[in-house]
Amino acid sequence: MNVEILARIQFAFTVAFHYIFPPLSIGLGLLLVMMEGMWIATGNPLYHNMARFWTKMFGLIFGLGVATGIVLEFEFGTNWATYSRFVGDIFGSALAAEGIFAFFLESGFLAILLFGWDKVGPKLHFFATCMVALGAHFSAVWIIVANSWQQTPAGSHLEIAGKAVAPGHLFETADLWQSRMVIDDFWGVVFNPSSMDRLGHSLVAAWLAGAFLVVSVGAFYLLRQRHVGFAAASLKFGLVLALVGSLLALVTGHDSAAGVAVNQPSKLAAMEGLWQTTAHASLHPFGWVDMTNHRTLGPAIPAGLSLLAGGRTDYQLTGLDDIAPDLRPPVQATFQFFHLMVAIGFSLIGLSLWGFWLWWRGRLADTEDLTTKWFLRLAVPSVLLPQLANQAGWFTAEIGRQPWIVWGYLRTSEGLSAVVRANQVLASLIGFGLIYMLLFALFVFLLNRKIQHGPEPLEESDALPENWIKQSRA
Amino acid sequence: MDFNLLWFVLVGVLFSGYAVLDGFDLGVGTLILGIKDDTERRLFYNAIGPVWDGNEVWLVTGGGALFAAFPAVYATVFSGFYLAFILLLFALIFRAVAIEFRSKEPWAWWRRWWDRGFFAGSTGAAMLIGVTMGNIVWGIPLDAKGEFAGSFLGLLHPYALLMGVTTVALFTMHGAIYLHLKTEGALQARVRTWINPLIITFIICYALTTLATLLYVPRMTLVLREQPALFAVVVLLVLAIANLPREIHRGRDWAAFLSSCVAMLLLMALFGLGMFPHMVYSIPEPAHSLTVYNAASSVKTLKIMTLIAAIGVPIVLTYTVTVYYIFRGKVQLGKDSY
């Protein structure tokens, strides 16, 4: 295999593995704020107990996020050195800002969140929890700004050998080593055409990852009749975020797709398997792309795609046939990953609404009720759904961006490190493969052990740190 | 104002912060196998428990700042040192998960293996960081486009390896002094017996490295010849190191730790002074070197980054100090401990 394929597999593998953890940190971080906030507001030790249990889970997840995250920052340089030179002026600042504004905030206050229960008072601890959650959200901001700039470059221009070139002109291959993107306007980079849509969509999708972890564990305890009070309360917190998140995911997802239609027409055509340019593009809820005959098989809603993308049934969309073959992304993969994500998104809305209905009828924790029982049985594995949707969404975004690494400027094949050989990448890929498999097995094992162990019994006298009891009585 | 110079200093400050802070974490990792008792090992882990993660962020942010301010240096060094940096990543991953997983299960075999992982990851990371520094000082072959033109094995020359060993010795000494600050009683007495041998080991390594630098890399000392006032840095460095046994002897743990931190900062300052204006020195063709000027981002980006740093750094320092203050004093095991 050549170095390009290997480098792409390595980056995809390491970033996909890493992306199991940050969404959980973002979603669970927000839930920790809600739980501890409820404790501060009501003084009910149940909420304190919940915050402590879920904080332990958070610590485990966060640790793996840190361990696997640093890999990515190195990989831009190790495997994509030409890309790094080309975009450093813009991409690098976003990464540095992420370090300064997000990672320091997260890791500094994480110490207080995890180890500070007995060292600081409840208000300061709650503040630390908020800062950790905020830091987790900030880290999403900067990396998604950077990634969105790759998708829809703005606020910058191309420079060859130190001289700006007119818009529309590209470099010759021989000049690549002395070509680079240069910043014109920082806010133009930050608010590039796709960044805010994609940031909103990624954040609510991350909330879903955390929400359904809590829903899943709560449902598991209820089915086993263990820690019932704790489980029902956790389930309700999870459901609130799940419903808000899944509805917002629909709204933000729609906005993102409408943006893709304008900014990256070839990506939208691949996402929907649209071959002919038409003003009445139809929508396939699911299907299969027939690559040889340039058509898409499956049920179609007439003019549905035009309506969704442009708000009217005669909105013209570019088909793949009008895009040069070497500028088309891999169509089948983009189409299938996108449709998988959408299907999961709708099922998460359904599951959340079902849970709310049971809650409203007062039957959420009533395991004698058959409907409840089925809901809980489905809720246990539901933790996997947002994870799958998050991965599928990013695969859509990144495969759909091909052949570009910086849209319209630099191709993925041009971004590689000139000095790195295929056998080196193969060796590191095998190393990451083995290490990550081990890490994943250990993560699942330890997570399961923590879930089986469950929260500390509420009656235990040391459920609250001593200085907290004094303060809550005062 | 020369923003290139400013960012050379700021990137240096971030990596120095990493060396000073994560340096003691890595040193603790090297020392973990020096004790056998499980409770005592847990005290070692928890001595760095609340802070190691934040300390590593200095490396991440330093890397990001290097990427942003000097993309050509970031790209050339990271791709040129490919296998070395992949190994550094493996070491850092193992160290992180060893800390995280080790005390989650009570089994002796489980803990023993994670302790070994923690030792290997920490020592390996220190060694690789040192070897990288050694190569940067020594110089590496670059072609006319500024790409690395050497091989992985070519990076493992004696000077780089000596720098690697010196870095391990430095971090281990620093870690022992940190542990002396955080432990008490019999364990502290034990740690105390390690400190003098570790200081002597470091001084021997450092003397050899200095001698080798004077003989084989004389350009690193040019700046001291041209501006003799800077010799004060060397004097202060020697005084800071000489001060270590004195403060330990007097039982002033904090002063000893600060002295160790100051010594590391001065070492990094000497490194920066010797390198400037080069960031990657090219041998045998110095004209291909990457400097703070030919490898830098646009002035506009450097200005934007300066603004980001001016806003961010004071905030970061405030809560870093706050966290260290909250977790001051001797380490104790509680139910939230590792």
Chai-1 contact restraints between the chains, C-beta under 6 A:
chainA,res_idxA,chainB,res_idxB,connection_type,confidence,min_distance_angstrom,max_distance_angstrom,comment,restraint_id
A,G63,B,E100,contact,1.0,0.0,6.0,A-B,restraint_1
A,V66,B,D53,contact,1.0,0.0,6.0,A-B,restraint_2
A,A67,B,I93,contact,1.0,0.0,6.0,A-B,restraint_3
A,A67,B,A96,contact,1.0,0.0,6.0,A-B,restraint_4
A,A67,B,V97,contact,1.0,0.0,6.0,A-B,restraint_5
A,I70,B,V60,contact,1.0,0.0,6.0,A-B,restraint_6
A,V71,B,L89,contact,1.0,0.0,6.0,A-B,restraint_7
A,E73,B,V60,contact,1.0,0.0,6.0,A-B,restraint_8
A,E73,B,G63,contact,1.0,0.0,6.0,A-B,restraint_9
A,F74,B,F85,contact,1.0,0.0,6.0,A-B,restraint_10
A,F74,B,L89,contact,1.0,0.0,6.0,A-B,restraint_11
A,G77,B,Y74,contact,1.0,0.0,6.0,A-B,restraint_12
A,G77,B,A75,contact,1.0,0.0,6.0,A-B,restraint_13
A,G77,B,F78,contact,1.0,0.0,6.0,A-B,restraint_14
A,T78,B,F78,contact,1.0,0.0,6.0,A-B,restraint_15
A,T78,B,S79,contact,1.0,0.0,6.0,A-B,restraint_16
A,T78,B,Y82,contact,1.0,0.0,6.0,A-B,restraint_17
A,T78,B,F85,contact,1.0,0.0,6.0,A-B,restraint_18
A,A81,B,A75,contact,1.0,0.0,6.0,A-B,restraint_19
A,A81,B,S79,contact,1.0,0.0,6.0,A-B,restraint_20
A,S84,B,P71,contact,1.0,0.0,6.0,A-B,restraint_21
A,S84,B,Y74,contact,1.0,0.0,6.0,A-B,restraint_22
A,S84,B,A75,contact,1.0,0.0,6.0,A-B,restraint_23
A,R85,B,P71,contact,1.0,0.0,6.0,A-B,restraint_24
A,R85,B,A72,contact,1.0,0.0,6.0,A-B,restraint_25
A,R85,B,A75,contact,1.0,0.0,6.0,A-B,restraint_26
A,G88,B,F67,contact,1.0,0.0,6.0,A-B,restraint_27
A,G88,B,P71,contact,1.0,0.0,6.0,A-B,restraint_28
A,G88,B,S297,contact,1.0,0.0,6.0,A-B,restraint_29
A,D89,B,S297,contact,1.0,0.0,6.0,A-B,restraint_30
A,D89,B,S298,contact,1.0,0.0,6.0,A-B,restraint_31
A,D89,B,T301,contact,1.0,0.0,6.0,A-B,restraint_32
A,G92,B,F67,contact,1.0,0.0,6.0,A-B,restraint_33
A,G92,B,A68,contact,1.0,0.0,6.0,A-B,restraint_34
A,G92,B,P71,contact,1.0,0.0,6.0,A-B,restraint_35
A,S93,B,A68,contact,1.0,0.0,6.0,A-B,restraint_36
A,S93,B,T301,contact,1.0,0.0,6.0,A-B,restraint_37
A,S93,B,M305,contact,1.0,0.0,6.0,A-B,restraint_38
A,L95,B,G64,contact,1.0,0.0,6.0,A-B,restraint_39
A,L95,B,F67,contact,1.0,0.0,6.0,A-B,restraint_40
A,A96,B,G64,contact,1.0,0.0,6.0,A-B,restraint_41
A,A96,B,A65,contact,1.0,0.0,6.0,A-B,restraint_42
A,A96,B,A68,contact,1.0,0.0,6.0,A-B,restraint_43
A,A97,B,I308,contact,1.0,0.0,6.0,A-B,restraint_44
A,G99,B,V60,contact,1.0,0.0,6.0,A-B,restraint_45
A,G99,B,T61,contact,1.0,0.0,6.0,A-B,restraint_46
A,G99,B,G64,contact,1.0,0.0,6.0,A-B,restraint_47
A,I100,B,T61,contact,1.0,0.0,6.0,A-B,restraint_48
A,I100,B,G312,contact,1.0,0.0,6.0,A-B,restraint_49
A,F101,B,G312,contact,1.0,0.0,6.0,A-B,restraint_50
A,F103,B,V57,contact,1.0,0.0,6.0,A-B,restraint_51
A,F103,B,V60,contact,1.0,0.0,6.0,A-B,restraint_52
A,F104,B,V57,contact,1.0,0.0,6.0,A-B,restraint_53
A,F104,B,V316,contact,1.0,0.0,6.0,A-B,restraint_54
A,S107,B,D53,contact,1.0,0.0,6.0,A-B,restraint_55
A,S107,B,G54,contact,1.0,0.0,6.0,A-B,restraint_56
A,S107,B,V57,contact,1.0,0.0,6.0,A-B,restraint_57
A,G108,B,G54,contact,1.0,0.0,6.0,A-B,restraint_58
A,G108,B,Y319,contact,1.0,0.0,6.0,A-B,restraint_59
A,G108,B,V323,contact,1.0,0.0,6.0,A-B,restraint_60
A,A111,B,P50,contact,1.0,0.0,6.0,A-B,restraint_61
A,A111,B,V323,contact,1.0,0.0,6.0,A-B,restraint_62
A,F115,B,P50,contact,1.0,0.0,6.0,A-B,restraint_63
A,F115,B,D336,contact,1.0,0.0,6.0,A-B,restraint_64
A,W117,B,D336,contact,1.0,0.0,6.0,A-B,restraint_65
A,K119,B,I326,contact,1.0,0.0,6.0,A-B,restraint_66
A,W177,B,K145,contact,1.0,0.0,6.0,A-B,restraint_67
A,V182,B,S298,contact,1.0,0.0,6.0,A-B,restraint_68
A,I183,B,K300,contact,1.0,0.0,6.0,A-B,restraint_69
A,I183,B,T301,contact,1.0,0.0,6.0,A-B,restraint_70
A,F186,B,I304,contact,1.0,0.0,6.0,A-B,restraint_71
A,S417,B,S79,contact,1.0,0.0,6.0,A-B,restraint_72
A,A418,B,E147,contact,1.0,0.0,6.0,A-B,restraint_73
A,V419,B,S79,contact,1.0,0.0,6.0,A-B,restraint_74
A,V419,B,E147,contact,1.0,0.0,6.0,A-B,restraint_75
A,V419,B,F148,contact,1.0,0.0,6.0,A-B,restraint_76
A,V420,B,S79,contact,1.0,0.0,6.0,A-B,restraint_77
A,V420,B,Y82,contact,1.0,0.0,6.0,A-B,restraint_78
A,Q424,B,Y82,contact,1.0,0.0,6.0,A-B,restraint_79
A,S428,B,I86,contact,1.0,0.0,6.0,A-B,restraint_80
A,L446,B,K104,contact,1.0,0.0,6.0,A-B,restraint_81
